[in-house]
């Protein structure tokens, strides 16, 4: 069976190939940009997890300090009351 003669010219093929190359280049640039975003996002997630861990460690210490401050505040209030001649509770 004879093949149909190609009606496309070398210029048209070259233009099509150039357009395909440009599209491929654009797709690769987008892929690279998205990869960079992914790397940045992963770094942010790692930082967030580290901060969550630090916060989890700090919470018990903060609770202890709050209790100590409440105790010291009560002691200070009693001392001030005694200094002003108030009766002991």
C-alpha positions in Angstrom: 0.0 0.0 0.0 1.6 3.3 -1.0 2.2 5.9 1.7 0.4 9.3 1.5 2.7 12.1 0.6 3.6 14.3 3.6 2.1 17.7 3.2 4.0 19.3 6.1 7.0 21.4 5.2 10.3 21.3 7.1 9.6 24.8 8.3 6.3 23.6 9.8 7.9 20.6 11.4 10.7 22.8 12.8 8.1 25.3 14.1 6.2 22.5 15.7 9.3 21.0 17.3 10.3 24.5 18.5 6.9 24.9 20.1 7.2 21.4 21.7 10.7 22.3 23.0 9.4 25.5 24.4 6.5 23.7 26.1 8.8 21.1 27.5 11.1 23.8 28.8 8.2 25.5 30.5 7.0 22.2 32.0 10.5 21.6 33.4 10.7 25.1 34.9 7.4 24.5 36.6 8.5 21.1 37.8 11.7 22.7 39.3 9.7 25.5 40.9 7.4 23.0 42.5 10.3 20.8 43.7 11.7 23.9 45.4 8.4 24.6 47.0 8.2 21.0 48.2 11.7 21.3 49.8 10.7 24.6 51.5 7.4 23.0 52.7 9.2 20.0 54.1 11.7 22.3 55.9 8.7 24.3 57.4 7.1 21.1 58.5 10.3 19.9 60.2 10.6 23.3 61.9 7.0 23.1 63.1 7.5 19.7 64.5 10.6 20.8 66.3 8.7 23.7 67.8 5.9 21.4 68.9 8.4 19.2 70.6 10.0 22.2 72.4 6.5 23.4 73.4 5.6 20.0 74.8 8.8 20.0 76.9 8.2 23.6 78.1 4.6 23.1 79.2 5.4 21.1 82.4 8.1 23.6 83.3 5.8 26.5 82.8 3.1 24.8 85.0 5.7 24.3 87.7 6.7 27.9 87.6 3.1 29.1 87.7 2.5 27.0 90.8 5.8 28.4 92.4 4.7 32.0 91.5 1.3 31.4 93.2 2.9 30.0 96.3 5.4 32.9 96.5 2.6 35.4 95.9 0.6 33.9 98.7 3.7 34.0 101.0 4.3 37.7 100.0 0.7 38.6 100.7 0.9 37.0 104.2 4.2 38.8 104.9 2.6 42.1 103.9 -0.4 41.4 106.0 1.8 40.7 109.0 3.8 43.8 108.3 0.6 45.9 108.4 -0.5 44.3 111.7 -3.2 42.1 110.3 -4.0 38.9 112.2 -2.6 35.6 111.0 -5.1 33.5 108.9 
